[in-house]
Amino acid sequence: MRAGDVSSGSAQLAKAAERLEAAWLETREHWNDANSLAFEETELMPLMHAVKLTIESTQLYGSVVRKAQNACNAEAHD
């Protein structure tokens, strides 16, 4: 991974979140009671929300870093 490159880590996190969501859907087929709903509400949903925000933030960060690198490279060639 290059310095400032967060896209590969962000993609790995997105894939892990997809696997977690798929595993949870499978689990819900066998565990569907008040405790599972409470777990989903108090643990899983906040985690998935945090993951979504993290992915969005790292994508924005990556964009800013690329712009800065391009600006530095342009100045180096002037």
LUMZA-337479 format. One record per atom (N, C-alpha, C): atom name; x, y, z. Coordinates in nm, 3 decimals. Example, Ala and Ser with C-alpha at 12.3 -4.5 7.8 and 13.67 -1.06 7.14 Angstrom:
<rodos>
atomo: N | X: 1.319 | Y: -0.569 | Z: 0.780 $
atomo: CA | X: 1.230 | Y: -0.450 | Z: 0.780 $
atomo: C | X: 1.320 | Y: -0.330 | Z: 0.780 $
atomo: N | X: 1.285 | Y: -0.225 | Z: 0.708 $
atomo: CA | X: 1.367 | Y: -0.106 | Z: 0.714 $
atomo: C | X: 1.290 | Y: 0.003 | Z: 0.787 $
</rodos>
This chain:
<rodos>
atomo: N | X: 0.084 | Y: -0.117 | Z: 0.000 $
atomo: CA | X: 0.000 | Y: 0.000 | Z: 0.000 $
atomo: C | X: 0.089 | Y: 0.123 | Z: 0.000 $
atomo: N | X: 0.058 | Y: 0.217 | Z: -0.088 $
atomo: CA | X: 0.131 | Y: 0.343 | Z: -0.094 $
atomo: C | X: 0.095 | Y: 0.431 | Z: 0.025 $
atomo: N | X: 0.185 | Y: 0.522 | Z: 0.057 $
atomo: CA | X: 0.156 | Y: 0.619 | Z: 0.164 $
atomo: C | X: 0.034 | Y: 0.699 | Z: 0.124 $
atomo: N | X: -0.060 | Y: 0.712 | Z: 0.216 $
atomo: CA | X: -0.181 | Y: 0.788 | Z: 0.190 $
atomo: C | X: -0.291 | Y: 0.709 | Z: 0.121 $
atomo: N | X: -0.263 | Y: 0.586 | Z: 0.080 $
atomo: CA | X: -0.364 | Y: 0.503 | Z: 0.013 $
atomo: C | X: -0.449 | Y: 0.433 | Z: 0.117 $
atomo: N | X: -0.574 | Y: 0.469 | Z: 0.121 $
atomo: CA | X: -0.666 | Y: 0.407 | Z: 0.216 $
atomo: C | X: -0.773 | Y: 0.325 | Z: 0.145 $
atomo: N | X: -0.772 | Y: 0.327 | Z: 0.014 $
atomo: CA | X: -0.878 | Y: 0.260 | Z: -0.060 $
atomo: C | X: -0.877 | Y: 0.108 | Z: -0.040 $
atomo: N | X: -0.759 | Y: 0.048 | Z: -0.031 $
atomo: CA | X: -0.756 | Y: -0.098 | Z: -0.014 $
atomo: C | X: -0.806 | Y: -0.137 | Z: 0.124 $
atomo: N | X: -0.770 | Y: -0.062 | Z: 0.225 $
atomo: CA | X: -0.820 | Y: -0.089 | Z: 0.360 $
atomo: C | X: -0.970 | Y: -0.066 | Z: 0.369 $
atomo: N | X: -1.016 | Y: 0.038 | Z: 0.303 $
atomo: CA | X: -1.159 | Y: 0.068 | Z: 0.302 $
atomo: C | X: -1.237 | Y: -0.043 | Z: 0.231 $
atomo: N | X: -1.181 | Y: -0.093 | Z: 0.123 $
atomo: CA | X: -1.247 | Y: -0.202 | Z: 0.049 $
atomo: C | X: -1.251 | Y: -0.330 | Z: 0.134 $
atomo: N | X: -1.144 | Y: -0.357 | Z: 0.207 $
atomo: CA | X: -1.143 | Y: -0.474 | Z: 0.296 $
atomo: C | X: -1.248 | Y: -0.460 | Z: 0.405 $
atomo: N | X: -1.260 | Y: -0.341 | Z: 0.460 $
atomo: CA | X: -1.360 | Y: -0.317 | Z: 0.563 $
atomo: C | X: -1.501 | Y: -0.334 | Z: 0.507 $
atomo: N | X: -1.525 | Y: -0.285 | Z: 0.387 $
atomo: CA | X: -1.656 | Y: -0.300 | Z: 0.324 $
atomo: C | X: -1.689 | Y: -0.447 | Z: 0.302 $
atomo: N | X: -1.593 | Y: -0.525 | Z: 0.256 $
atomo: CA | X: -1.616 | Y: -0.668 | Z: 0.235 $
atomo: C | X: -1.644 | Y: -0.740 | Z: 0.367 $
atomo: N | X: -1.571 | Y: -0.702 | Z: 0.472 $
atomo: CA | X: -1.594 | Y: -0.763 | Z: 0.603 $
atomo: C | X: -1.733 | Y: -0.729 | Z: 0.654 $
atomo: N | X: -1.778 | Y: -0.607 | Z: 0.631 $
atomo: CA | X: -1.912 | Y: -0.567 | Z: 0.673 $
atomo: C | X: -2.018 | Y: -0.646 | Z: 0.596 $
atomo: N | X: -1.994 | Y: -0.668 | Z: 0.468 $
atomo: CA | X: -2.086 | Y: -0.749 | Z: 0.388 $
atomo: C | X: -2.093 | Y: -0.892 | Z: 0.441 $
atomo: N | X: -1.978 | Y: -0.949 | Z: 0.476 $
atomo: CA | X: -1.976 | Y: -1.085 | Z: 0.531 $
atomo: C | X: -2.048 | Y: -1.091 | Z: 0.666 $
atomo: N | X: -2.027 | Y: -0.990 | Z: 0.748 $
atomo: CA | X: -2.096 | Y: -0.984 | Z: 0.877 $
atomo: C | X: -2.246 | Y: -0.975 | Z: 0.858 $
atomo: N | X: -2.289 | Y: -0.892 | Z: 0.767 $
atomo: CA | X: -2.433 | Y: -0.878 | Z: 0.742 $
atomo: C | X: -2.492 | Y: -1.009 | Z: 0.692 $
atomo: N | X: -2.423 | Y: -1.076 | Z: 0.601 $
atomo: CA | X: -2.471 | Y: -1.206 | Z: 0.550 $
atomo: C | X: -2.477 | Y: -1.309 | Z: 0.662 $
atomo: N | X: -2.375 | Y: -1.311 | Z: 0.747 $
atomo: CA | X: -2.374 | Y: -1.406 | Z: 0.859 $
atomo: C | X: -2.488 | Y: -1.375 | Z: 0.955 $
atomo: N | X: -2.515 | Y: -1.247 | Z: 0.978 $
atomo: CA | X: -2.624 | Y: -1.212 | Z: 1.068 $
atomo: C | X: -2.759 | Y: -1.255 | Z: 1.010 $
atomo: N | X: -2.778 | Y: -1.234 | Z: 0.881 $
atomo: CA | X: -2.905 | Y: -1.276 | Z: 0.819 $
atomo: C | X: -2.924 | Y: -1.427 | Z: 0.832 $
atomo: N | X: -2.816 | Y: -1.501 | Z: 0.816 $
atomo: CA | X: -2.823 | Y: -1.646 | Z: 0.833 $
atomo: C | X: -2.853 | Y: -1.682 | Z: 0.979 $
atomo: N | X: -2.789 | Y: -1.612 | Z: 1.069 $
atomo: CA | X: -2.811 | Y: -1.637 | Z: 1.212 $
atomo: C | X: -2.955 | Y: -1.609 | Z: 1.250 $
atomo: N | X: -3.011 | Y: -1.503 | Z: 1.194 $
atomo: CA | X: -3.150 | Y: -1.465 | Z: 1.227 $
atomo: C | X: -3.250 | Y: -1.572 | Z: 1.186 $
atomo: N | X: -3.214 | Y: -1.657 | Z: 1.092 $
atomo: CA | X: -3.303 | Y: -1.767 | Z: 1.054 $
atomo: C | X: -3.320 | Y: -1.866 | Z: 1.168 $
atomo: N | X: -3.220 | Y: -1.874 | Z: 1.257 $
atomo: CA | X: -3.223 | Y: -1.970 | Z: 1.366 $
atomo: C | X: -3.239 | Y: -1.904 | Z: 1.503 $
atomo: N | X: -3.211 | Y: -1.778 | Z: 1.511 $
atomo: CA | X: -3.217 | Y: -1.706 | Z: 1.638 $
atomo: C | X: -3.302 | Y: -1.582 | Z: 1.617 $
atomo: N | X: -3.430 | Y: -1.596 | Z: 1.644 $
atomo: CA | X: -3.523 | Y: -1.487 | Z: 1.616 $
atomo: C | X: -3.615 | Y: -1.468 | Z: 1.736 $
atomo: N | X: -3.560 | Y: -1.403 | Z: 1.838 $
atomo: CA | X: -3.639 | Y: -1.377 | Z: 1.958 $
atomo: C | X: -3.607 | Y: -1.237 | Z: 2.008 $
atomo: N | X: -3.656 | Y: -1.205 | Z: 2.125 $
atomo: CA | X: -3.634 | Y: -1.071 | Z: 2.180 $
atomo: C | X: -3.485 | Y: -1.043 | Z: 2.201 $
atomo: N | X: -3.409 | Y: -1.144 | Z: 2.241 $
atomo: CA | X: -3.265 | Y: -1.124 | Z: 2.261 $
atomo: C | X: -3.192 | Y: -1.095 | Z: 2.131 $
atomo: N | X: -3.231 | Y: -1.162 | Z: 2.024 $
atomo: CA | X: -3.166 | Y: -1.136 | Z: 1.895 $
atomo: C | X: -3.199 | Y: -0.995 | Z: 1.847 $
atomo: N | X: -3.323 | Y: -0.953 | Z: 1.867 $
atomo: CA | X: -3.361 | Y: -0.817 | Z: 1.829 $
atomo: C | X: -3.285 | Y: -0.714 | Z: 1.910 $
atomo: N | X: -3.271 | Y: -0.741 | Z: 2.039 $
atomo: CA | X: -3.196 | Y: -0.649 | Z: 2.126 $
atomo: C | X: -3.049 | Y: -0.644 | Z: 2.083 $
atomo: N | X: -2.991 | Y: -0.760 | Z: 2.052 $
atomo: CA | X: -2.852 | Y: -0.764 | Z: 2.006 $
atomo: C | X: -2.837 | Y: -0.684 | Z: 1.877 $
atomo: N | X: -2.929 | Y: -0.704 | Z: 1.785 $
atomo: CA | X: -2.923 | Y: -0.632 | Z: 1.658 $
atomo: C | X: -2.930 | Y: -0.481 | Z: 1.682 $
atomo: N | X: -3.020 | Y: -0.439 | Z: 1.769 $
atomo: CA | X: -3.041 | Y: -0.297 | Z: 1.793 $
atomo: C | X: -2.927 | Y: -0.233 | Z: 1.871 $
atomo: N | X: -2.878 | Y: -0.301 | Z: 1.972 $
atomo: CA | X: -2.778 | Y: -0.238 | Z: 2.060 $
atomo: C | X: -2.634 | Y: -0.262 | Z: 2.016 $
atomo: N | X: -2.609 | Y: -0.369 | Z: 1.943 $
atomo: CA | X: -2.471 | Y: -0.403 | Z: 1.906 $
atomo: C | X: -2.446 | Y: -0.394 | Z: 1.756 $
atomo: N | X: -2.525 | Y: -0.465 | Z: 1.680 $
atomo: CA | X: -2.497 | Y: -0.478 | Z: 1.538 $
atomo: C | X: -2.525 | Y: -0.351 | Z: 1.459 $
atomo: N | X: -2.640 | Y: -0.291 | Z: 1.480 $
atomo: CA | X: -2.674 | Y: -0.171 | Z: 1.402 $
atomo: C | X: -2.578 | Y: -0.055 | Z: 1.431 $
atomo: N | X: -2.543 | Y: -0.027 | Z: 1.557 $
atomo: CA | X: -2.444 | Y: 0.078 | Z: 1.579 $
atomo: C | X: -2.309 | Y: 0.047 | Z: 1.515 $
atomo: N | X: -2.269 | Y: -0.079 | Z: 1.520 $
atomo: CA | X: -2.143 | Y: -0.119 | Z: 1.458 $
atomo: C | X: -2.148 | Y: -0.096 | Z: 1.307 $
atomo: N | X: -2.256 | Y: -0.139 | Z: 1.243 $
atomo: CA | X: -2.267 | Y: -0.123 | Z: 1.098 $
atomo: C | X: -2.273 | Y: 0.026 | Z: 1.060 $
atomo: N | X: -2.336 | Y: 0.106 | Z: 1.143 $
atomo: CA | X: -2.340 | Y: 0.250 | Z: 1.118 $
atomo: C | X: -2.199 | Y: 0.309 | Z: 1.127 $
atomo: N | X: -2.126 | Y: 0.269 | Z: 1.229 $
atomo: CA | X: -1.988 | Y: 0.317 | Z: 1.246 $
atomo: C | X: -1.900 | Y: 0.274 | Z: 1.129 $
atomo: N | X: -1.918 | Y: 0.152 | Z: 1.083 $
atomo: CA | X: -1.841 | Y: 0.102 | Z: 0.968 $
atomo: C | X: -1.873 | Y: 0.185 | Z: 0.844 $
atomo: N | X: -2.001 | Y: 0.213 | Z: 0.823 $
atomo: CA | X: -2.042 | Y: 0.293 | Z: 0.707 $
atomo: C | X: -1.977 | Y: 0.431 | Z: 0.712 $
atomo: N | X: -1.982 | Y: 0.495 | Z: 0.829 $
atomo: CA | X: -1.920 | Y: 0.627 | Z: 0.844 $
atomo: C | X: -1.769 | Y: 0.620 | Z: 0.824 $
atomo: N | X: -1.707 | Y: 0.515 | Z: 0.871 $
atomo: CA | X: -1.563 | Y: 0.498 | Z: 0.855 $
atomo: C | X: -1.526 | Y: 0.483 | Z: 0.708 $
atomo: N | X: -1.601 | Y: 0.403 | Z: 0.636 $
atomo: CA | X: -1.575 | Y: 0.384 | Z: 0.493 $
atomo: C | X: -1.590 | Y: 0.516 | Z: 0.419 $
atomo: N | X: -1.699 | Y: 0.587 | Z: 0.447 $
atomo: CA | X: -1.721 | Y: 0.716 | Z: 0.381 $
atomo: C | X: -1.609 | Y: 0.815 | Z: 0.414 $
atomo: N | X: -1.567 | Y: 0.816 | Z: 0.539 $
atomo: CA | X: -1.461 | Y: 0.907 | Z: 0.582 $
atomo: C | X: -1.328 | Y: 0.874 | Z: 0.516 $
atomo: N | X: -1.296 | Y: 0.746 | Z: 0.508 $
atomo: CA | X: -1.168 | Y: 0.708 | Z: 0.446 $
atomo: C | X: -1.170 | Y: 0.736 | Z: 0.297 $
atomo: N | X: -1.285 | Y: 0.723 | Z: 0.234 $
atomo: CA | X: -1.294 | Y: 0.757 | Z: 0.092 $
atomo: C | X: -1.272 | Y: 0.907 | Z: 0.071 $
atomo: N | X: -1.331 | Y: 0.988 | Z: 0.157 $
atomo: CA | X: -1.310 | Y: 1.132 | Z: 0.150 $
atomo: C | X: -1.164 | Y: 1.167 | Z: 0.178 $
atomo: N | X: -1.107 | Y: 1.105 | Z: 0.280 $
atomo: CA | X: -0.967 | Y: 1.127 | Z: 0.312 $
atomo: C | X: -0.878 | Y: 1.090 | Z: 0.193 $
atomo: N | X: -0.905 | Y: 0.977 | Z: 0.131 $
atomo: CA | X: -0.827 | Y: 0.934 | Z: 0.016 $
atomo: C | X: -0.833 | Y: 1.035 | Z: -0.097 $
atomo: N | X: -0.950 | Y: 1.091 | Z: -0.119 $
atomo: CA | X: -0.967 | Y: 1.192 | Z: -0.223 $
atomo: C | X: -0.884 | Y: 1.317 | Z: -0.191 $
atomo: N | X: -0.886 | Y: 1.360 | Z: -0.068 $
atomo: CA | X: -0.809 | Y: 1.478 | Z: -0.027 $
atomo: C | X: -0.660 | Y: 1.451 | Z: -0.042 $
atomo: N | X: -0.615 | Y: 1.333 | Z: -0.001 $
atomo: CA | X: -0.473 | Y: 1.299 | Z: -0.013 $
atomo: C | X: -0.430 | Y: 1.296 | Z: -0.160 $
atomo: N | X: -0.513 | Y: 1.237 | Z: -0.246 $
atomo: CA | X: -0.479 | Y: 1.234 | Z: -0.389 $
atomo: C | X: -0.467 | Y: 1.374 | Z: -0.447 $
atomo: N | X: -0.558 | Y: 1.463 | Z: -0.409 $
atomo: CA | X: -0.552 | Y: 1.602 | Z: -0.458 $
atomo: C | X: -0.425 | Y: 1.669 | Z: -0.409 $
atomo: N | X: -0.389 | Y: 1.645 | Z: -0.284 $
atomo: CA | X: -0.267 | Y: 1.705 | Z: -0.229 $
atomo: C | X: -0.143 | Y: 1.650 | Z: -0.301 $
atomo: N | X: -0.142 | Y: 1.519 | Z: -0.326 $
atomo: CA | X: -0.029 | Y: 1.460 | Z: -0.396 $
atomo: C | X: -0.017 | Y: 1.516 | Z: -0.538 $
atomo: N | X: -0.131 | Y: 1.531 | Z: -0.606 $
atomo: CA | X: -0.129 | Y: 1.587 | Z: -0.742 $
atomo: C | X: -0.079 | Y: 1.731 | Z: -0.740 $
atomo: N | X: -0.122 | Y: 1.808 | Z: -0.640 $
atomo: CA | X: -0.076 | Y: 1.946 | Z: -0.630 $
atomo: C | X: 0.073 | Y: 1.952 | Z: -0.603 $
atomo: N | X: 0.122 | Y: 1.866 | Z: -0.517 $
atomo: CA | X: 0.267 | Y: 1.863 | Z: -0.488 $
atomo: C | X: 0.347 | Y: 1.821 | Z: -0.610 $
atomo: N | X: 0.295 | Y: 1.723 | Z: -0.682 $
atomo: CA | X: 0.365 | Y: 1.678 | Z: -0.804 $
atomo: C | X: 0.366 | Y: 1.787 | Z: -0.910 $
atomo: N | X: 0.259 | Y: 1.861 | Z: -0.922 $
atomo: CA | X: 0.253 | Y: 1.971 | Z: -1.020 $
atomo: C | X: 0.351 | Y: 2.080 | Z: -0.983 $
atomo: N | X: 0.361 | Y: 2.112 | Z: -0.853 $
atomo: CA | X: 0.455 | Y: 2.213 | Z: -0.808 $
atomo: C | X: 0.599 | Y: 2.168 | Z: -0.827 $
atomo: N | X: 0.626 | Y: 2.040 | Z: -0.813 $
atomo: CA | X: 0.762 | Y: 1.988 | Z: -0.830 $
atomo: C | X: 0.806 | Y: 1.997 | Z: -0.975 $
atomo: N | X: 0.712 | Y: 1.994 | Z: -1.067 $
atomo: CA | X: 0.746 | Y: 1.999 | Z: -1.210 $
atomo: C | X: 0.749 | Y: 2.142 | Z: -1.262 $
atomo: N | X: 0.712 | Y: 2.240 | Z: -1.182 $
atomo: CA | X: 0.716 | Y: 2.381 | Z: -1.227 $
atomo: C | X: 0.852 | Y: 2.439 | Z: -1.217 $
</rodos>
